[in-house]
Amino acid sequence: MPIHGTAGRGARNVVRKRAKWLTLYLIGAVLVFVVFLRLTVPSLWWLPFLLLPLALWRNRREMLGLFQPWIKGARGEEAVGRLLAELEPQGYRILHDIDTGRGNLDHVVVGPTGVFAIETKAWTGSVWVAKGRRLIRQGQDETGTIRQVMGEAMEVKRRINGVGVSAWVTGVVV
């Protein structure tokens, strides 16, 4: 079993899981509605099979919107993965989608200049550091992201120390 995957795999897996559960939910709802109609108005048992496609078509943008954050995140991770791949000829090793036990780490870069734990965010708008300690994005406090990447860097350090390698690991938010 590989210790890492491909860039964006974790986010795409979330989309697949949520789509599967949404599909099962809709099938269950239709079946319940069919049974209800069969028991109350037997001649209209077929109605949900007509209404469901119409409801899905009418609400398709909202349905797709449920998955947009993860699709956007996967695309961002894939774009960063392509950029990082350009470092490989210069002696860097790139790992993607590392399971840390608390989530996934998007990228680890190991090379001549050190070890880097990289967390990719598909953010838009202004991002800045306030008072030297808080990460602010469009007025929202995103300091948790700094804690997240620091924890991921510490986990990478713990793992490489476990195999006898001592190195500083730098956490990076991209």
TIRO-2110 file (N, C-alpha, C; in Angstrom, 1 decimal):
// TIRO-2110
0.8, -1.2, 0.0, N, 1, A
0.0, 0.0, 0.0, CA, 1, A
0.9, 1.2, 0.0, C, 1, A
0.7, 2.1, -0.9, N, 2, A
1.5, 3.3, -1.0, CA, 2, A
1.3, 4.3, 0.2, C, 2, A
2.3, 5.0, 0.6, N, 3, A
2.2, 5.9, 1.7, CA, 3, A
1.6, 7.3, 1.2, C, 3, A
1.5, 7.4, -0.1, N, 4, A
1.0, 8.7, -0.6, CA, 4, A
0.2, 8.4, -1.9, C, 4, A
-0.6, 9.4, -2.3, N, 5, A
-1.4, 9.3, -3.5, CA, 5, A
-1.0, 10.3, -4.6, C, 5, A
-2.0, 10.8, -5.3, N, 6, A
-1.8, 11.8, -6.3, CA, 6, A
-2.4, 13.1, -5.8, C, 6, A
-2.0, 14.2, -6.4, N, 7, A
-2.5, 15.5, -6.0, CA, 7, A
-4.0, 15.6, -6.2, C, 7, A
-4.7, 16.1, -5.2, N, 8, A
-6.1, 16.3, -5.4, CA, 8, A
-7.0, 15.0, -5.1, C, 8, A
-6.3, 13.9, -4.8, N, 9, A
-7.1, 12.6, -4.6, CA, 9, A
-8.0, 12.7, -3.4, C, 9, A
-7.6, 13.3, -2.3, N, 10, A
-8.4, 13.4, -1.1, CA, 10, A
-9.7, 14.2, -1.4, C, 10, A
-9.5, 15.3, -2.0, N, 11, A
-10.7, 16.2, -2.3, CA, 11, A
-11.7, 15.5, -3.2, C, 11, A
-11.1, 14.8, -4.2, N, 12, A
-12.0, 14.1, -5.2, CA, 12, A
-12.7, 12.9, -4.5, C, 12, A
-12.0, 12.3, -3.6, N, 13, A
-12.7, 11.2, -2.8, CA, 13, A
-13.9, 11.7, -2.0, C, 13, A
-13.7, 12.9, -1.5, N, 14, A
-14.8, 13.6, -0.7, CA, 14, A
-16.0, 13.8, -1.7, C, 14, A
-15.8, 14.3, -2.9, N, 15, A
-16.8, 14.5, -3.8, CA, 15, A
-17.5, 13.2, -4.2, C, 15, A
-16.7, 12.1, -4.4, N, 16, A
-17.3, 10.8, -4.7, CA, 16, A
-18.2, 10.3, -3.6, C, 16, A
-17.7, 10.4, -2.4, N, 17, A
-18.4, 9.9, -1.2, CA, 17, A
-19.7, 10.7, -1.0, C, 17, A
-19.7, 12.0, -1.1, N, 18, A
-20.8, 12.8, -0.9, CA, 18, A
-21.9, 12.5, -2.0, C, 18, A
-21.4, 12.4, -3.2, N, 19, A
-22.3, 12.1, -4.4, CA, 19, A
-23.0, 10.7, -4.1, C, 19, A
-22.2, 9.8, -3.6, N, 20, A
-22.8, 8.4, -3.4, CA, 20, A
-23.9, 8.5, -2.3, C, 20, A
-23.6, 9.2, -1.2, N, 21, A
-24.6, 9.4, -0.1, CA, 21, A
-25.8, 10.2, -0.6, C, 21, A
-25.6, 11.2, -1.4, N, 22, A
-26.7, 12.0, -1.9, CA, 22, A
-27.6, 11.1, -2.8, C, 22, A
-26.9, 10.3, -3.6, N, 23, A
-27.7, 9.4, -4.5, CA, 23, A
-28.5, 8.4, -3.7, C, 23, A
-27.9, 7.8, -2.7, N, 24, A
-28.6, 6.8, -1.8, CA, 24, A
-29.8, 7.5, -1.1, C, 24, A
-29.5, 8.7, -0.6, N, 25, A
-30.6, 9.5, 0.0, CA, 25, A
-31.8, 9.7, -0.9, C, 25, A
-31.5, 10.1, -2.1, N, 26, A
-32.5, 10.4, -3.1, CA, 26, A
-33.3, 9.1, -3.5, C, 26, A
-32.6, 8.0, -3.6, N, 27, A
-33.2, 6.8, -3.9, CA, 27, A
-34.2, 6.4, -2.8, C, 27, A
-33.7, 6.5, -1.5, N, 28, A
-34.5, 6.2, -0.4, CA, 28, A
-35.7, 7.1, -0.3, C, 28, A
-35.5, 8.4, -0.5, N, 29, A
-36.7, 9.3, -0.5, CA, 29, A
-37.7, 9.0, -1.5, C, 29, A
-37.3, 8.6, -2.7, N, 30, A
-38.2, 8.2, -3.8, CA, 30, A
-38.9, 7.0, -3.4, C, 30, A
-38.2, 6.0, -2.9, N, 31, A
-38.9, 4.7, -2.5, CA, 31, A
-39.9, 5.0, -1.4, C, 31, A
-39.6, 5.8, -0.4, N, 32, A
-40.5, 6.1, 0.7, CA, 32, A
-41.8, 6.8, 0.1, C, 32, A
-41.5, 7.7, -0.8, N, 33, A
-42.6, 8.4, -1.5, CA, 33, A
-43.5, 7.5, -2.3, C, 33, A
-42.9, 6.5, -3.0, N, 34, A
-43.6, 5.6, -3.8, CA, 34, A
-44.5, 4.7, -2.9, C, 34, A
-43.9, 4.2, -1.8, N, 35, A
-44.7, 3.4, -0.8, CA, 35, A
-45.8, 4.2, -0.3, C, 35, A
-45.5, 5.4, 0.1, N, 36, A
-46.6, 6.3, 0.7, CA, 36, A
-47.7, 6.5, -0.3, C, 36, A
-47.4, 6.8, -1.6, N, 37, A
-48.4, 6.9, -2.6, CA, 37, A
-49.2, 5.6, -2.9, C, 37, A
-48.4, 4.6, -2.9, N, 38, A
-49.0, 3.2, -3.2, CA, 38, A
-50.1, 2.9, -2.1, C, 38, A
-49.8, 3.3, -0.9, N, 39, A
-50.7, 3.0, 0.2, CA, 39, A
-51.9, 4.0, 0.3, C, 39, A
-51.6, 5.3, -0.1, N, 40, A
-52.7, 6.3, 0.0, CA, 40, A
-53.4, 6.6, -1.3, C, 40, A
-52.7, 6.6, -2.4, N, 41, A
-53.3, 6.9, -3.7, CA, 41, A
-52.7, 5.9, -4.7, C, 41, A
-53.2, 4.7, -4.7, N, 42, A
-52.5, 3.6, -5.5, CA, 42, A
-52.4, 4.0, -7.0, C, 42, A
-53.3, 4.8, -7.5, N, 43, A
-53.2, 5.0, -9.0, CA, 43, A
-52.0, 6.0, -9.3, C, 43, A
-51.4, 6.7, -8.3, N, 44, A
-50.4, 7.7, -8.6, CA, 44, A
-49.0, 7.2, -8.1, C, 44, A
-48.8, 5.9, -7.9, N, 45, A
-47.5, 5.4, -7.4, CA, 45, A
-46.3, 5.7, -8.3, C, 45, A
-46.6, 6.0, -9.6, N, 46, A
-45.5, 6.3, -10.6, CA, 46, A
-45.1, 7.7, -10.5, C, 46, A
-45.8, 8.6, -9.9, N, 47, A
-45.6, 10.1, -9.9, CA, 47, A
-44.2, 10.4, -9.4, C, 47, A
-43.6, 9.8, -8.4, N, 48, A
-42.2, 10.2, -8.0, CA, 48, A
-41.2, 10.0, -9.1, C, 48, A
-41.4, 9.0, -10.0, N, 49, A
-40.5, 8.8, -11.1, CA, 49, A
-40.5, 9.9, -12.1, C, 49, A
-41.6, 10.6, -12.2, N, 50, A
-41.7, 11.7, -13.1, CA, 50, A
-41.2, 13.0, -12.4, C, 50, A
-41.5, 13.2, -11.1, N, 51, A
-41.2, 14.4, -10.4, CA, 51, A
-39.7, 14.5, -10.1, C, 51, A
-39.1, 13.4, -9.7, N, 52, A
-37.6, 13.4, -9.3, CA, 52, A
-36.7, 14.0, -10.4, C, 52, A
-36.8, 13.5, -11.7, N, 53, A
-36.0, 14.1, -12.7, CA, 53, A
-36.2, 15.6, -12.9, C, 53, A
-37.5, 16.0, -12.8, N, 54, A
-37.8, 17.4, -13.0, CA, 54, A
-37.2, 18.2, -11.8, C, 54, A
-37.3, 17.7, -10.6, N, 55, A
-36.8, 18.4, -9.4, CA, 55, A
-35.2, 18.5, -9.5, C, 55, A
-34.6, 17.4, -10.0, N, 56, A
-33.2, 17.4, -10.1, CA, 56, A
-32.7, 18.4, -11.2, C, 56, A
-33.4, 18.4, -12.3, N, 57, A
-33.1, 19.3, -13.4, CA, 57, A
-33.2, 20.8, -12.9, C, 57, A
-34.3, 21.0, -12.2, N, 58, A
-34.6, 22.4, -11.8, CA, 58, A
-33.6, 22.9, -10.7, C, 58, A
-33.1, 22.0, -9.9, N, 59, A
-32.2, 22.3, -8.8, CA, 59, A
-30.7, 21.9, -9.1, C, 59, A
-30.4, 21.7, -10.4, N, 60, A
-29.0, 21.1, -10.7, CA, 60, A
-27.9, 22.0, -10.3, C, 60, A
-28.1, 23.4, -10.4, N, 61, A
-27.0, 24.3, -9.9, CA, 61, A
-26.8, 24.2, -8.4, C, 61, A
-27.9, 24.1, -7.7, N, 62, A
-27.7, 23.9, -6.2, CA, 62, A
-27.1, 22.6, -5.9, C, 62, A
-27.5, 21.6, -6.6, N, 63, A
-26.9, 20.2, -6.3, CA, 63, A
-25.4, 20.2, -6.6, C, 63, A
-25.0, 20.8, -7.8, N, 64, A
-23.6, 20.9, -8.1, CA, 64, A
-22.8, 21.8, -7.1, C, 64, A
-23.5, 22.8, -6.6, N, 65, A
-22.9, 23.7, -5.6, CA, 65, A
-22.5, 23.0, -4.3, C, 65, A
-23.1, 21.9, -4.0, N, 66, A
-22.8, 21.1, -2.9, CA, 66, A
-21.3, 20.6, -3.0, C, 66, A
-20.9, 20.3, -4.2, N, 67, A
-19.6, 19.7, -4.4, CA, 67, A
-18.5, 20.7, -4.8, C, 67, A
-18.9, 22.0, -5.1, N, 68, A
-17.9, 22.9, -5.6, CA, 68, A
-16.7, 23.2, -4.8, C, 68, A
-16.8, 23.3, -3.4, N, 69, A
-15.6, 23.6, -2.6, CA, 69, A
-14.6, 22.5, -2.8, C, 69, A
-15.0, 21.2, -2.9, N, 70, A
-14.1, 20.1, -3.0, CA, 70, A
-13.5, 20.0, -4.4, C, 70, A
-14.3, 20.3, -5.4, N, 71, A
-13.8, 20.3, -6.8, CA, 71, A
-12.8, 21.4, -6.9, C, 71, A
-13.1, 22.5, -6.4, N, 72, A
-12.2, 23.7, -6.5, CA, 72, A
-10.9, 23.3, -5.7, C, 72, A
-11.0, 22.7, -4.6, N, 73, A
-9.8, 22.3, -3.8, CA, 73, A
-9.0, 21.3, -4.5, C, 73, A
-9.6, 20.3, -5.2, N, 74, A
-8.9, 19.3, -5.9, CA, 74, A
-8.2, 19.9, -7.1, C, 74, A
-8.8, 20.8, -7.8, N, 75, A
-8.1, 21.5, -8.9, CA, 75, A
-6.9, 22.3, -8.4, C, 75, A
-7.1, 23.0, -7.3, N, 76, A
-6.0, 23.7, -6.7, CA, 76, A
-4.8, 22.8, -6.3, C, 76, A
-5.1, 21.7, -5.7, N, 77, A
-4.0, 20.7, -5.3, CA, 77, A
-3.4, 20.1, -6.6, C, 77, A
-4.1, 19.9, -7.6, N, 78, A
-3.6, 19.3, -8.9, CA, 78, A
-2.7, 20.4, -9.5, C, 78, A
-3.1, 21.7, -9.5, N, 79, A
-2.2, 22.7, -10.1, CA, 79, A
-0.9, 22.9, -9.3, C, 79, A
-1.0, 22.8, -8.0, N, 80, A
0.2, 22.9, -7.2, CA, 80, A
1.1, 21.7, -7.5, C, 80, A
0.5, 20.5, -7.6, N, 81, A
1.2, 19.3, -7.9, CA, 81, A
2.0, 19.4, -9.2, C, 81, A
1.3, 20.0, -10.2, N, 82, A
2.0, 20.1, -11.5, CA, 82, A
3.2, 21.1, -11.4, C, 82, A
3.1, 22.2, -10.6, N, 83, A
4.2, 23.1, -10.4, CA, 83, A
5.3, 22.4, -9.6, C, 83, A
5.0, 21.6, -8.6, N, 84, A
6.0, 21.0, -7.8, CA, 84, A
6.7, 19.9, -8.6, C, 84, A
6.0, 19.3, -9.6, N, 85, A
6.7, 18.3, -10.4, CA, 85, A
7.9, 18.8, -11.2, C, 85, A
7.8, 20.1, -11.4, N, 86, A
8.9, 20.8, -12.1, CA, 86, A
10.2, 20.8, -11.3, C, 86, A
10.1, 20.6, -10.0, N, 87, A
11.3, 20.5, -9.1, CA, 87, A
12.0, 19.2, -9.2, C, 87, A
11.4, 18.1, -9.6, N, 88, A
11.9, 16.8, -9.6, CA, 88, A
13.3, 16.7, -10.3, C, 88, A
13.4, 17.3, -11.5, N, 89, A
14.7, 17.2, -12.2, CA, 89, A
15.9, 17.8, -11.4, C, 89, A
15.5, 18.7, -10.4, N, 90, A
16.6, 19.4, -9.7, CA, 90, A
16.9, 18.7, -8.3, C, 90, A
16.4, 17.4, -8.2, N, 91, A
16.7, 16.6, -7.1, CA, 91, A
15.7, 16.6, -6.0, C, 91, A
14.5, 17.0, -6.2, N, 92, A
13.5, 17.0, -5.2, CA, 92, A
12.6, 15.8, -5.4, C, 92, A
12.0, 15.3, -4.3, N, 93, A
11.1, 14.2, -4.3, CA, 93, A
9.8, 14.8, -3.8, C, 93, A
8.7, 14.6, -4.5, N, 94, A
7.4, 15.1, -4.2, CA, 94, A
6.4, 14.0, -3.9, C, 94, A
5.8, 14.1, -2.7, N, 95, A
4.7, 13.2, -2.3, CA, 95, A
3.4, 13.9, -2.2, C, 95, A
2.3, 13.3, -2.5, N, 96, A
1.0, 14.0, -2.5, CA, 96, A
0.0, 13.2, -1.6, C, 96, A
-0.9, 13.8, -1.0, N, 97, A
-2.1, 13.2, -0.4, CA, 97, A
-1.6, 12.2, 0.7, C, 97, A
-0.9, 12.7, 1.7, N, 98, A
-0.4, 11.9, 2.8, CA, 98, A
-1.4, 11.8, 3.9, C, 98, A
-1.8, 10.6, 4.3, N, 99, A
-2.8, 10.4, 5.4, CA, 99, A
-2.0, 10.6, 6.7, C, 99, A
-2.4, 11.6, 7.5, N, 100, A
-1.7, 11.9, 8.7, CA, 100, A
-2.4, 11.3, 9.9, C, 100, A
-3.5, 10.6, 9.7, N, 101, A
-4.3, 10.1, 10.8, CA, 101, A
-5.3, 11.1, 11.3, C, 101, A
-5.1, 12.4, 11.0, N, 102, A
-6.0, 13.5, 11.4, CA, 102, A
-6.5, 14.2, 10.2, C, 102, A
-6.3, 13.7, 9.1, N, 103, A
-6.7, 14.3, 7.8, CA, 103, A
-5.6, 14.0, 6.8, C, 103, A
-5.6, 14.8, 5.7, N, 104, A
-4.5, 14.5, 4.7, CA, 104, A
-3.7, 15.8, 4.5, C, 104, A
-2.4, 15.5, 4.3, N, 105, A
-1.5, 16.6, 3.9, CA, 105, A
-1.3, 16.6, 2.4, C, 105, A
-1.5, 17.7, 1.8, N, 106, A
-1.6, 17.8, 0.4, CA, 106, A
-0.3, 17.4, -0.3, C, 106, A
0.8, 18.0, 0.2, N, 107, A
2.1, 17.7, -0.5, CA, 107, A
3.2, 17.7, 0.5, C, 107, A
4.2, 16.9, 0.3, N, 108, A
5.5, 16.9, 1.0, CA, 108, A
6.6, 17.0, -0.1, C, 108, A
7.5, 18.0, 0.1, N, 109, A
8.6, 18.2, -0.8, CA, 109, A
9.9, 17.9, 0.0, C, 109, A
10.7, 17.0, -0.5, N, 110, A
12.0, 16.7, 0.1, CA, 110, A
13.1, 17.0, -0.9, C, 110, A
14.1, 17.8, -0.6, N, 111, A
15.1, 18.1, -1.5, CA, 111, A
16.3, 18.8, -0.9, C, 111, A
17.2, 19.3, -1.7, N, 112, A
18.4, 19.9, -1.3, CA, 112, A
18.2, 21.1, -0.3, C, 112, A
17.1, 21.8, -0.4, N, 113, A
16.9, 22.9, 0.5, CA, 113, A
16.0, 22.6, 1.7, C, 113, A
15.7, 21.3, 1.9, N, 114, A
15.0, 21.0, 3.1, CA, 114, A
13.7, 20.1, 2.8, C, 114, A
12.9, 20.0, 3.9, N, 115, A
11.7, 19.3, 3.8, CA, 115, A
10.5, 20.3, 4.0, C, 115, A
9.5, 20.2, 3.2, N, 116, A
8.4, 21.1, 3.3, CA, 116, A
7.1, 20.4, 3.3, C, 116, A
6.2, 20.7, 4.3, N, 117, A
4.8, 20.2, 4.4, CA, 117, A
3.9, 21.3, 3.8, C, 117, A
3.3, 21.0, 2.7, N, 118, A
2.5, 22.0, 2.0, CA, 118, A
1.0, 21.7, 2.0, C, 118, A
0.3, 22.7, 2.5, N, 119, A
-1.2, 22.6, 2.6, CA, 119, A
-1.7, 23.6, 1.5, C, 119, A
-2.5, 23.1, 0.6, N, 120, A
-3.0, 23.9, -0.5, CA, 120, A
-4.4, 24.4, -0.2, C, 120, A
-4.6, 25.7, -0.4, N, 121, A
-6.0, 26.3, -0.2, CA, 121, A
-6.4, 27.0, -1.5, C, 121, A
-7.6, 26.7, -2.0, N, 122, A
-8.1, 27.3, -3.2, CA, 122, A
-8.9, 28.6, -2.8, C, 122, A
-8.2, 29.5, -2.2, N, 123, A
-8.8, 30.7, -1.7, CA, 123, A
-8.8, 31.8, -2.8, C, 123, A
-9.8, 32.7, -2.7, N, 124, A
-9.8, 33.9, -3.6, CA, 124, A
-9.8, 35.1, -2.6, C, 124, A
-9.5, 36.2, -3.2, N, 125, A
-9.6, 37.5, -2.4, CA, 125, A
-8.3, 37.8, -1.7, C, 125, A
-8.3, 38.7, -0.8, N, 126, A
-7.2, 39.2, -0.1, CA, 126, A
-6.8, 38.3, 1.1, C, 126, A
-5.5, 38.0, 1.3, N, 127, A
-5.1, 37.2, 2.4, CA, 127, A
-3.9, 38.0, 3.0, C, 127, A
-3.9, 38.1, 4.3, N, 128, A
-2.7, 38.8, 4.9, CA, 128, A
-2.6, 38.3, 6.3, C, 128, A
-1.4, 38.7, 6.9, N, 129, A
-1.1, 38.4, 8.3, CA, 129, A
-1.4, 39.6, 9.2, C, 129, A
-2.2, 39.5, 10.2, N, 130, A
-2.5, 40.6, 11.1, CA, 130, A
-1.8, 40.4, 12.4, C, 130, A
-1.2, 41.5, 12.9, N, 131, A
-0.5, 41.5, 14.2, CA, 131, A
0.6, 40.4, 14.2, C, 131, A
1.1, 40.0, 13.1, N, 132, A
2.2, 39.0, 13.0, CA, 132, A
1.8, 37.6, 13.5, C, 132, A
0.5, 37.4, 13.8, N, 133, A
0.1, 36.1, 14.3, CA, 133, A
-1.2, 35.5, 13.7, C, 133, A
-2.0, 36.3, 13.1, N, 134, A
-3.3, 35.8, 12.6, CA, 134, A
-3.3, 35.9, 11.1, C, 134, A
-3.8, 34.9, 10.5, N, 135, A
-4.0, 34.8, 9.0, CA, 135, A
-5.4, 35.3, 8.8, C, 135, A
-5.6, 36.3, 8.0, N, 136, A
-6.9, 36.8, 7.7, CA, 136, A
-7.2, 36.7, 6.2, C, 136, A
-8.4, 36.2, 5.8, N, 137, A
-8.8, 36.1, 4.4, CA, 137, A
-10.1, 36.7, 4.3, C, 137, A
-10.2, 37.7, 3.5, N, 138, A
-11.4, 38.5, 3.3, CA, 138, A
-12.2, 38.8, 4.6, C, 138, A
-11.4, 39.2, 5.6, N, 139, A
-12.0, 39.5, 6.9, CA, 139, A
-12.3, 38.4, 7.8, C, 139, A
-12.1, 37.1, 7.4, N, 140, A
-12.3, 36.0, 8.2, CA, 140, A
-11.0, 35.5, 8.8, C, 140, A
-11.0, 35.1, 10.0, N, 141, A
-9.8, 34.6, 10.7, CA, 141, A
-9.5, 33.1, 10.2, C, 141, A
-8.4, 32.9, 9.5, N, 142, A
-8.0, 31.6, 9.0, CA, 142, A
-6.8, 31.1, 9.8, C, 142, A
-6.6, 31.5, 11.0, N, 143, A
-5.4, 31.1, 11.8, CA, 143, A
-5.4, 29.6, 12.0, C, 143, A
-6.6, 29.0, 12.0, N, 144, A
-6.6, 27.5, 12.1, CA, 144, A
-5.8, 26.8, 11.1, C, 144, A
-5.7, 27.5, 9.9, N, 145, A
-5.0, 26.9, 8.8, CA, 145, A
-3.5, 26.8, 9.1, C, 145, A
-3.0, 27.9, 9.8, N, 146, A
-1.6, 27.9, 10.3, CA, 146, A
-1.4, 26.8, 11.3, C, 146, A
-2.3, 26.6, 12.2, N, 147, A
-2.2, 25.5, 13.2, CA, 147, A
-2.2, 24.2, 12.5, C, 147, A
-3.1, 24.1, 11.5, N, 148, A
-3.2, 22.8, 10.7, CA, 148, A
-1.8, 22.5, 10.0, C, 148, A
-1.3, 23.4, 9.3, N, 149, A
0.0, 23.1, 8.6, CA, 149, A
1.1, 22.9, 9.6, C, 149, A
1.1, 23.6, 10.7, N, 150, A
2.2, 23.4, 11.7, CA, 150, A
2.1, 21.9, 12.3, C, 150, A
0.9, 21.5, 12.5, N, 151, A
0.6, 20.1, 13.0, CA, 151, A
1.1, 19.1, 12.0, C, 151, A
0.8, 19.4, 10.7, N, 152, A
1.2, 18.5, 9.6, CA, 152, A
2.7, 18.5, 9.5, C, 152, A
3.4, 19.6, 9.6, N, 153, A
4.8, 19.6, 9.6, CA, 153, A
5.4, 18.8, 10.7, C, 153, A
4.8, 19.0, 11.9, N, 154, A
5.3, 18.2, 13.1, CA, 154, A
5.1, 16.7, 12.9, C, 154, A
4.0, 16.3, 12.2, N, 155, A
3.8, 14.9, 11.9, CA, 155, A
4.8, 14.4, 10.9, C, 155, A
5.1, 15.1, 9.9, N, 156, A
6.1, 14.7, 8.9, CA, 156, A
7.5, 14.6, 9.7, C, 156, A
7.8, 15.5, 10.5, N, 157, A
9.1, 15.5, 11.3, CA, 157, A
9.1, 14.2, 12.1, C, 157, A
8.0, 13.9, 12.8, N, 158, A
7.9, 12.7, 13.7, CA, 158, A
8.2, 11.5, 12.8, C, 158, A
7.6, 11.4, 11.6, N, 159, A
7.7, 10.2, 10.8, CA, 159, A
9.1, 10.1, 10.3, C, 159, A
9.7, 11.2, 9.9, N, 160, A
11.1, 11.0, 9.3, CA, 160, A
12.1, 10.7, 10.5, C, 160, A
11.8, 11.3, 11.7, N, 161, A
12.7, 10.9, 12.8, CA, 161, A
12.6, 9.5, 13.1, C, 161, A
11.4, 8.9, 12.9, N, 162, A
11.1, 7.5, 13.2, CA, 162, A
12.0, 6.6, 12.3, C, 162, A
12.4, 7.1, 11.2, N, 163, A
13.3, 6.2, 10.3, CA, 163, A
14.7, 6.7, 10.4, C, 163, A
15.1, 7.5, 11.4, N, 164, A
16.4, 7.8, 11.7, CA, 164, A
17.0, 9.0, 11.0, C, 164, A
16.1, 9.9, 10.4, N, 165, A
16.5, 11.1, 9.7, CA, 165, A
16.1, 12.3, 10.5, C, 165, A
17.1, 13.1, 10.8, N, 166, A
16.8, 14.3, 11.5, CA, 166, A
16.8, 15.5, 10.6, C, 166, A
15.6, 16.2, 10.4, N, 167, A
15.6, 17.3, 9.5, CA, 167, A
14.5, 18.3, 10.0, C, 167, A
14.7, 19.6, 9.8, N, 168, A
13.7, 20.6, 10.0, CA, 168, A
12.6, 20.4, 8.9, C, 168, A
11.3, 20.5, 9.3, N, 169, A
10.3, 20.5, 8.3, CA, 169, A
9.5, 21.8, 8.4, C, 169, A
9.5, 22.5, 7.3, N, 170, A
8.8, 23.8, 7.2, CA, 170, A
7.4, 23.6, 6.7, C, 170, A
6.4, 24.2, 7.4, N, 171, A
5.0, 24.2, 7.0, CA, 171, A
4.8, 25.4, 6.1, C, 171, A
4.1, 25.1, 5.0, N, 172, A
3.8, 26.2, 4.0, CA, 172, A
2.3, 26.1, 3.6, C, 172, A
1.7, 27.2, 3.6, N, 173, A
0.3, 27.3, 3.0, CA, 173, A
0.4, 27.9, 1.7, C, 173, A
-0.1, 27.3, 0.7, N, 174, A
-0.1, 27.7, -0.7, CA, 174, A
-1.5, 28.0, -1.1, C, 174, A
END
